[in-house]
């Protein structure tokens, strides 16, 4: 029987493509009337890129995305703290890609439309509930814009890939409430700008209270000689700050946060210029949810941000959703579209993502910037005198252990989904 997928984001579309790859029919249901390439930049880590390559998407990804070369940390004065190679330069067999989130989603949507057929990707279908049947599950939908019924569909299992505000999770955990805000605000945008450092570098500068992240997401310069630079400005607000809690994705007002970064004009990057020249920026609260003790209820399970929303630290959000999709597909290949497959998937993925959610709350490898701020806030002195190499290596090693990727281990592993006869 058909697998029903609630949500047409990166996780849901990757799952649809993966199920098609093993010959299991599926159907994707998306609340919005049209899937459009929205959002800002993201990074897809090598272990997730590998799975997209297994789906035959290498060429379209490589044509659009930047092969991230390194991740580099800097103080608020623009002084280097530490850097590490990424992707192929780090010894992986697969690159790390920096790409516009909307572009990645569009690539997945195009592939899914071609392979599954447009009739199996339904928009204006918002899930309102489900019931278990003798041999599966029946899901009910409405057109959210009109409130009118959009039909009921029978399937073997229902997979909730419907994001941090998941309708399925809300029904399973009705007392949970809204996502948890930790006091930080993110302002995000994309600006046409000059290449910096290697031209394929992802940078993080600042400290725990004030931070700036940026990286290129266009592979080639445009006619103006500039690139699309994705940036994130972050501030940890004081306890008295009254954030507009009803808004999770609103247009940003540059004058509300630009003054904090006016002096961050490094000799290699003009931070205030990137902010000032951005045509349209967004404001987001930094939120996640507490890990939950169970994802699978009968023939229904959660995946991606519906299962484990986490802070965007270490570039893990989209990558973990992709790994969810591929692990779930592997178990469906082994057990069929059954509760047994859902439970086996959860047994592997829930502990791993729970660890990652909790580690991200401790700021992951970005601790190095805070240590420098605490020990040398005036910016004087050499960073190597402020932090020991061992401190840097310990932070990085612990994060990589929990995130589940190491060069040797990953390069030696087979792909998650191994098709019969492949």
N, C-alpha and C positions, 0 to 999 in steps of 0.2 A: 504493500500500500504506500501511498504518498506520504512523505515527510512534510509537515506544515511548518513554515519558518515565519515567525512574526518579527519583522524588521528587515529593511533593505539597506542597512549600512554595511561597513566593511566586513564585520563578522558574519552577518546573515548572507551576504552575497558570496563570500568565500566558502561558506558551508554549502550553498546551493551548487557552486561550481564543483566542489569536492564530491558531493553526492552524485552529481551527473557523471563525474569521472569514474565512479564505481558502479554505475548503472542503476542507481536508486532514484526513482522519481521524486520530485519535490516541487513545492510551490512557495513563492515568497509573497508576503503580504506587508504592504507599507502604508502607514497612516496618511502621509501627505499625498496630494493629488499628482505631484510630479517630482521625480527624483532629480535634483539639480546639483551640480558640482559646487557645493558651498563649503565654507570653513577657511582655515588657514593651513600652515604647514605642519607636517608631522614627519617623524622618522620611523622607518621600518627596519628592524634589526635583522642581522644575518639569518638567525634561525627561522624567522618568519618569511624573509625574502626567499629562502630556500623552498619553502612550501608553495609560494606563489610561482616560483620557477617550475616546480613539479606540475603545476596547473597549466603550464605552457604560456606564461605571461612575461617571460624574461625580456623579450624584444620590445614589447610595448612599454614596459617599465623603464628599461634602460634608455629608451628614446625620450622619455619625459622627465625622469628623475635625476638628481645629482648623486653620484657615488661618493658618499661621505668619506673623507680621508682621515680626519682626526677630530677628537673632542678635546677642547682646551679650556682650562679654567684660569680666570684672571681676577685680580683684586679690583676694588672699585676705582683704583687709579690706573687700571689698564696694564698692570704688571703681571707677567706670566707666573702662575703657580705650578701648574702641572698639565701635561697633555698625554693622551694615549692614542695610538692609531686605531682606526675603526675599519670594519669590513675587510676587503681584500688586503689592505695594508697591514691589518692586524693578524693575518695568517688564515683567515677563514676562506672557505672555497666559494663564498657568496658575498656580494657587496652589502653594505648598509645603504639604504636609499633615503634621501631627503626629498619630499614631494608634497605638493599641495594636496590636502586631504580630499578635496572635491575631485581633483584629477584622479587620484587613486580609486575613489568610489566610482567615477565614471568609467574607468578602465574595466573594473569588475562588472559593472552594470552592462557595458557593451558586450563583454564576453558571455555573461549570463543570458542576455537577450538572444544572442546568436546561438548558443548551445541548447538552452532550455526552451526557447520560444517565448515571444512576448506574452503569450497567454498564461504563462506560468509566473509572471511577475506582475502582481496586481497592486495598483496604487489606490488611494482613497479607501483603503480597507483597514480600519482601526479595530483591533481586537477588544471585544467587550467581555468575553467569557468563553468557557469551554465545559464540556461534559465528557466523561469517559463512556465509551460504548463497549459492546461485547468484544470487539476486536480492534479497538483503537480509541480515537478521540474525535470529537466534533467541536469545531471552533466557530464562534459567532462574531460577525463583524458589522460595523456601521461605517457610513461615510461621515467622518467627523465634522466636515464643513456644513452638512445639511441635517445631521442627526438621523438620517434615514437608514434602515437596514441595508446592508451590503451583501447579505447572504451568509449561509453556514456551509462549512466544508469539512468533509471527513478525511481523516488521515490515520496513519499508524501511530505517530507521535507528534507532539507539538514542541517546537524549540523556540524559546523566547530570546530573541536577539534584538530586543527593542529598547536598549540603552539604559542610561542611568535613571530615567523616569519610567521604567518598565511597567506596563499595565499588568503583566503577568506577575511580576514580583510583588506589586502592590496588593494583588489579590491573595497571594500566598503569605504575605507578611503585612496584613492591613494595619498593624499598630506601629510600623517602622517609622513613619513620618518622612519628612524631606531629607535630601542629602545633608551631610554634616559639613558645615563651613568651619575652616580652621583659622579664620581671621585674615587670610591673605586674599588679595585681589590681583587678577591677571588682566593686563591690557595687551591685546594681540593685534598685529597688523602685518601687512605685506607692503614693502616700499621698493620702488626702483632705486637701486643703489650700486655703488662700485664694488668690485670684488675685493676681498680682504684676506690677509694671510695667505693660505695655500689656494684660495679660491674654492675649496671644498671643505672648509673648516666649520664645525659647529662650536660656538663659544658660549661660555657662561661667565659672567662677571658680577662682582658685588659680594653680598653676604646674606645672612639669614633674613634681615629686615628689608633689604633693597637689592634687587637682582635684575640683570638683563641677559637675555638669551637671544642669539640670532644665528641664522645659517641660510645659505642660498638654496632656493628650490627650483631655479631654472638652470638648465644645463648650458645653454648658450646665451651670450649677450644679445640684446635686441638692437635695433637700428640706432638707438641712443647710446650704445656701448655699455649699458647697465644691465644688471641682473635683478630678478625678483628675490628680495631678501626678506625672509620670514623673521619676525622678532616678537619677543614676549617681554614686557616690563612687569615686574612683580613687586608688590610692597606688602609687608606684614603690618596690618593696621593696628593701632592701639585699641585696648579693650573697650574704650568708650565710643569707638567709631560705629555709627549706625548705617550699616550697609543696606541697600535697597534689596531686601531679601526676596522679593517677588520676581526679580529679574535674574535669569541665568545666562542671557546672551543679548546684551544691549549695546547700542552704539556708544562708543567711548567719546568723552570730551577730553581732548588732548591737554587743555589747560589745567585739568584736574590732577595730572600726574607728571607732565613734562617738567615742571620746575624741579622735581627731585633728581632729574637726570641731566640738567642743563650743563653741569661741569664735567660730564663724562665724555669729553671729546678727546679720545686717545689719538696718538699719532698714527694708529693703524685702523681706527674705526670712529666715525662720527655718530655717536649714539643719539644725541639730541636732534641731529639732522635726519636720521632715520624716522624718528617719532614725528617730527614736525612736517616731514614731506609725505607722510602716509595719507592716501586719499580717503581711507575708511578703516577705522579701528574698532575693535569690539572689547567689551568689558565682561569678564567672567569671574565668578567667585571660585576659589580653589576648594573644591569639595570632593568628598568620597563617601563611602558608606562603610559601616562596620561589617566585617565578614559574618556571614550567616552559616548556621550549622548544617543546612541541607539545601541542595539545588533541585533535586529530583523528587517529584511527587507523582507517583503513578507513571503515566505516559507523557509527562511534561517535565522539561528541565530548562535551566537558565544557561546563558553563555554571554561572553563579552561583558560590557558594562552593566548589563542586567544582572549578572552574577557577581562581578567583582570590580566595581568602579574604583579607580585608584588615582592618586595624584599623577600628573604628567611629569614624573621624575624618572630619568633613565630611558625615556622614549619607549615605554612599555605598553601603553594603552591599546593601540591598534595591533601591535605585535602579539599581545596575549590573546586578543580576540581571534586572530588568525590561527594561533596554536590550538585554541579551543575547538575551532571548526574542524581542523585536521584530525585532532584526537577523537572527536565525536564521530567523524566519518570512519576512522579506523575501527572503532568499536561497533559501528553499524555494519561494517563489512564483516566483522567477526561474528556478531550475534544477530544480525538483522535489525530492522527498525523496531526494537523492543525495549521494554523497561530495563532488561539486563544490559543492553548497550548503554543506556543513559546512566545507569548506576556505575558501570565500569569507567565511563568517561569522567564522571564526577569524582570517583575514587582517586583518579590521577590528578585532575586539574584543580580541584578545590583546595587541597593542602598547599599546592605550589603557589597558587594565586593569593591565598590567605597570607602566606609568608611575605609575598611581594607587597601587598597592600600595607602591611604593618611596617615593613622596612622603609617604604616610601614616606611614611609618616615621620620617620627619623631623619629624613632629608637625604638618604642614600649617599652617593659619593660627593654630593654638593657640600658635605661637611667641611671639605678642605677650604672652601672660601670663608666659612665662618671662623675656622681656626686662625686663618691669616688675619681676619678683621680683629679678632680678640687679642692677638699677639703683636700686631703691627698696624694699628688703625691709622697711623699718620702716613703710611705708605713708604716709610723709609726702611732701609735695610734690604738685604737680599732674601728672597723668599726661601731659598734653600737653608738659610740660617734660622728661619722661623718654623719651618716644618721639616721633619726628618723624612728621608726617603721611605723608611719603614712605615711611618704613619700613613703616607700616601698609598703605599702598596697594600697595607692592611684594609684600608677603606675600600679600595677598588676590588680586592679579592673577595671580601665579604659580600659586596653587592653582586658581583658576577655569580657567586655561588647560589644566592637566592634567586636571581633572575634566570638561572638555568642555562647559561651559555659560557662555555670555555672552548678555546680553539681546538685543542686536541680531542676533547670529548665530542664536540659537535661534528667535527670533520670526520670522525670515525663512525658516527651513527648513520643508520639507514634513514630514508625519509619516513615521516610519521605514517603516511598512507602507502602501503605497498600493494599494488593491484595484483590479483592472481595472474601468473604468467608473465609479469613484467620483469 
